[in-house]
Amino acid sequence: MLQKLSEEQIKEYLQSIPLGRLGEPEEIGEIIAFLASDHAGYITGSLIPIDGGLYMG
């Protein structure tokens, strides 16, 4: 997603993320694994932002 941005643009973007870093693919996979498990059996119609706090609302 960020491949076409310059280093300076990426640094500026990272400053807008409260955690100060990009997410890792494993972090996305862990959420997917949880949602596919029996532990998430009662979750319906939810949005789960995985954005390091970028869009806190």
DSSP file (Angstrom, degrees, kcal/mol; ACC not computed):
  #  RESIDUE AA STRUCTURE BP1 BP2  ACC     N-H-->O    O-->H-N    N-H-->O    O-->H-N    TCO  KAPPA ALPHA  PHI   PSI    X-CA   Y-CA   Z-CA
    1    1 A M              0   0    0      0, 0.0     3,-0.3     0, 0.0     0, 0.0   0.000 360.0 360.0 360.0 -34.1    0.0    0.0    0.0
    2    2 A L    >   +     0   0    0      1,-0.2     3,-1.8     2,-0.1     8,-0.1   0.328 360.0 107.1-102.2   7.1    2.8    2.4    0.8
    3    3 A Q  T 3  S+     0   0    0      1,-0.3    -1,-0.2     0, 0.0     0, 0.0   0.783  78.9  50.8 -59.7 -30.0    5.2    1.2   -2.0
    4    4 A K  T 3  S+     0   0    0     -3,-0.3    -1,-0.3     2,-0.0     2,-0.2   0.469  92.9  95.6 -89.8  -0.7    4.7    4.3   -4.1
    5    5 A L  S <  S-     0   0    0     -3,-1.8     2,-0.1     1,-0.1    -3,-0.0  -0.606  75.8-118.2 -89.7 150.7    5.4    6.8   -1.3
    6    6 A S     >  -     0   0    0     -2,-0.2     4,-2.2     1,-0.1     5,-0.2  -0.342  30.8-104.8 -76.5 166.0    8.7    8.4   -0.6
    7    7 A E  H  > S+     0   0    0      1,-0.2     4,-2.4     2,-0.2     5,-0.2   0.890 123.5  52.4 -57.7 -40.5   10.6    7.8    2.7
    8    8 A E  H  > S+     0   0    0      1,-0.2     4,-2.1     2,-0.2    -1,-0.2   0.895 108.5  49.6 -64.4 -41.1    9.6   11.3    3.8
    9    9 A Q  H  > S+     0   0    0      2,-0.2     4,-2.3     1,-0.2    -1,-0.2   0.882 110.7  50.2 -65.4 -38.5    5.9   10.6    3.0
   10   10 A I  H  X S+     0   0    0     -4,-2.2     4,-2.6     2,-0.2    -2,-0.2   0.919 109.4  50.8 -66.3 -43.4    6.0    7.4    5.0
   11   11 A K  H  X S+     0   0    0     -4,-2.4     4,-1.3     1,-0.2    -2,-0.2   0.908 111.5  48.4 -59.6 -42.1    7.6    9.1    8.0
   12   12 A E  H  X S+     0   0    0     -4,-2.1     4,-0.6     1,-0.2     3,-0.2   0.906 111.2  50.2 -64.5 -42.4    4.9   11.8    7.9
   13   13 A Y  H >< S+     0   0    0     -4,-2.3     3,-1.4     1,-0.2     4,-0.4   0.911 106.4  55.2 -62.0 -43.6    2.2    9.1    7.7
   14   14 A L  H >< S+     0   0    0     -4,-2.6     3,-1.1     1,-0.3     6,-0.3   0.810  98.6  62.8 -61.6 -30.2    3.7    7.2   10.6
   15   15 A Q  H 3< S+     0   0    0     -4,-1.3    -1,-0.3     1,-0.2    -2,-0.2   0.749  98.8  55.9 -66.6 -22.6    3.4   10.4   12.7
   16   16 A S  T << S+     0   0    0     -3,-1.4    -1,-0.2    -4,-0.6    -2,-0.2   0.572  90.0  86.0 -85.6  -9.0   -0.4   10.3   12.3
   17   17 A I  S X  S-     0   0    0     -3,-1.1     3,-1.8    -4,-0.4    36,-0.1  -0.832  73.8-144.7 -94.8 119.6   -0.6    6.7   13.7
   18   18 A P  T 3  S+     0   0    0      0, 0.0    35,-0.2     0, 0.0    -1,-0.1   0.837 101.4  50.6 -53.9 -36.3   -0.9    6.7   17.6
   19   19 A L  T 3  S-     0   0    0     33,-1.4    34,-0.1     2,-0.2     3,-0.1   0.643 105.1-134.4 -77.5 -12.3    1.2    3.5   17.9
   20   20 A G  S <  S+     0   0    0     -3,-1.8     2,-0.3    -6,-0.3    -6,-0.1   0.681  70.1  73.8  73.2  19.7    3.8    5.1   15.6
   21   21 A R  S    S-     0   0    0     31,-0.1     2,-0.2    -7,-0.1    -2,-0.2  -0.976  81.0 -99.0-154.3 164.7    4.3    2.0   13.4
   22   22 A L        -     0   0    0     -2,-0.3     2,-0.1     1,-0.1    29,-0.1  -0.531  46.0-103.0 -82.4 155.5    2.7    0.1   10.6
   23   23 A G        -     0   0    0     -2,-0.2    -1,-0.1    27,-0.1    27,-0.0  -0.425  30.7-126.0 -75.9 155.4    0.9   -3.1   11.3
   24   24 A E    >>  -     0   0    0     -2,-0.1     4,-1.2     1,-0.1     3,-1.1  -0.765  17.6-120.3-100.0 147.4    2.4   -6.5   10.7
   25   25 A P  H 3> S+     0   0    0      0, 0.0     4,-2.4     0, 0.0     3,-0.2   0.848 113.8  60.3 -53.8 -35.1    0.7   -9.2    8.5
   26   26 A E  H 3> S+     0   0    0      1,-0.2     4,-2.2     2,-0.2     5,-0.1   0.849  99.0  56.6 -62.9 -33.6    0.7  -11.5   11.6
   27   27 A E  H <> S+     0   0    0     -3,-1.1     4,-1.3     2,-0.2    -1,-0.2   0.880 108.7  46.0 -66.8 -37.0   -1.4   -9.0   13.5
   28   28 A I  H  X S+     0   0    0     -4,-1.2     4,-2.2     2,-0.2    -2,-0.2   0.925 111.6  52.6 -67.9 -44.7   -4.1   -9.2   10.8
   29   29 A G  H  X S+     0   0    0     -4,-2.4     4,-2.8     1,-0.2    -2,-0.2   0.854 104.4  56.0 -59.7 -36.8   -3.8  -13.0   10.7
   30   30 A E  H  X S+     0   0    0     -4,-2.2     4,-2.1     2,-0.2    -1,-0.2   0.889 108.2  47.3 -65.2 -38.7   -4.3  -13.2   14.5
   31   31 A I  H  X S+     0   0    0     -4,-1.3     4,-2.7    -3,-0.2    -2,-0.2   0.915 112.9  49.2 -66.9 -42.6   -7.6  -11.2   14.2
   32   32 A I  H  X S+     0   0    0     -4,-2.2     4,-1.9     2,-0.2    -2,-0.2   0.924 111.0  49.7 -62.5 -44.1   -8.8  -13.4   11.4
   33   33 A A  H  X S+     0   0    0     -4,-2.8     4,-0.6     1,-0.2    -1,-0.2   0.905 111.5  49.6 -61.8 -41.2   -7.9  -16.6   13.3
   34   34 A F  H >< S+     0   0    0     -4,-2.1     3,-1.3     1,-0.2     6,-0.5   0.945 110.7  48.7 -62.2 -47.5   -9.8  -15.3   16.3
   35   35 A L  H 3< S+     0   0    0     -4,-2.7    -1,-0.2     1,-0.3    -2,-0.2   0.803 111.6  50.5 -64.7 -28.2  -12.9  -14.4   14.3
   36   36 A A  H 3< S+     0   0    0     -4,-1.9    -1,-0.3    -5,-0.2    -2,-0.2   0.553 100.3  86.3 -83.7  -8.1  -12.8  -17.9   12.6
   37   37 A S  S X< S-     0   0    0     -3,-1.3     3,-1.3    -4,-0.6    -3,-0.0  -0.376  92.5-108.4 -90.8 169.4  -12.6  -19.6   16.0
   38   38 A D  G >  S+     0   0    0      1,-0.2     3,-1.6     2,-0.2     4,-0.1   0.712 112.0  74.6 -65.5 -21.2  -15.3  -20.7   18.4
   39   39 A H  G 3  S+     0   0    0      1,-0.3     3,-0.3    -5,-0.1    -1,-0.2   0.742  98.2  45.4 -65.1 -22.2  -14.1  -17.9   20.7
   40   40 A A  G X  S+     0   0    0     -3,-1.3     3,-1.8    -6,-0.5    -1,-0.3   0.126  76.6 119.7-105.4  19.3  -15.8  -15.4   18.4
   41   41 A G  T <  S+     0   0    0     -3,-1.6    -1,-0.2     1,-0.3    -2,-0.1   0.671  75.7  46.5 -61.1 -19.4  -19.0  -17.4   18.0
   42   42 A Y  T 3  S+     0   0    0     -3,-0.3     2,-0.5    -4,-0.1    -1,-0.3   0.342  86.6 105.9-106.5   5.9  -21.2  -14.6   19.5
   43   43 A I    <   +     0   0    0     -3,-1.8     2,-0.3    -8,-0.1    -3,-0.0  -0.754  43.3 165.5 -88.3 126.6  -19.8  -11.8   17.5
   44   44 A T        -     0   0    0     -2,-0.5    -2,-0.0     1,-0.1    -3,-0.0  -0.997  55.8   0.0-139.4 145.2  -22.0  -10.5   14.7
   45   45 A G  S    S+     0   0    0     -2,-0.3     2,-0.3     1,-0.2    -1,-0.1   0.813  87.2 144.7  53.7  40.9  -22.1   -7.4   12.5
   46   46 A S        -     0   0    0     -3,-0.0     2,-0.5     2,-0.0    -1,-0.2  -0.811  44.7-141.8-112.6 150.5  -19.0   -5.8   14.0
   47   47 A L        -     0   0    0     -2,-0.3     0, 0.0     2,-0.0     0, 0.0  -0.935  13.3-167.2-104.8 132.5  -16.3   -3.7   12.6
   48   48 A I        -     0   0    0     -2,-0.5     2,-0.2     2,-0.0    -2,-0.0  -0.866  11.5-150.7-121.2  95.5  -12.8   -4.3   14.0
   49   49 A P        -     0   0    0      0, 0.0     2,-0.5     0, 0.0     3,-0.1  -0.479  11.2-171.7 -67.5 130.6  -10.4   -1.5   13.0
   50   50 A I        +     0   0    0     -2,-0.2   -27,-0.1     1,-0.1   -22,-0.0  -0.726  47.0 115.4-119.7  77.8   -6.9   -2.8   12.8
   51   51 A D  S >  S-     0   0    0     -2,-0.5     3,-1.4   -29,-0.1   -32,-0.2   0.190  85.3-105.5-138.6  15.6   -5.2    0.5   12.3
   52   52 A G  T 3  S-     0   0    0      1,-0.3   -33,-1.4    -3,-0.1   -32,-0.2   0.707  83.0 -55.9  66.0  18.4   -2.9    1.3   15.3
   53   53 A G  T >  S+     0   0    0    -35,-0.2     3,-1.0   -36,-0.1    -1,-0.3   0.544  99.6 135.0  91.3   8.4   -5.4    3.8   16.6
   54   54 A L  T <  S+     0   0    0     -3,-1.4     2,-0.3     1,-0.3    -2,-0.1   0.884  77.3  32.4 -58.7 -42.9   -5.5    5.9   13.5
   55   55 A Y  T 3  S+     0   0    0    -38,-0.0    -1,-0.3     2,-0.0     2,-0.2  -0.471  77.8 168.6-115.9  60.7   -9.3    6.3   13.4
   56   56 A M    <         0   0    0     -3,-1.0     0, 0.0    -2,-0.3     0, 0.0  -0.532 360.0 360.0 -71.2 135.6  -10.3    6.3   17.0
   57   57 A G              0   0    0     -2,-0.2    -1,-0.1     0, 0.0    -2,-0.0   0.425 360.0 360.0-135.5 360.0  -13.8    7.3   17.4
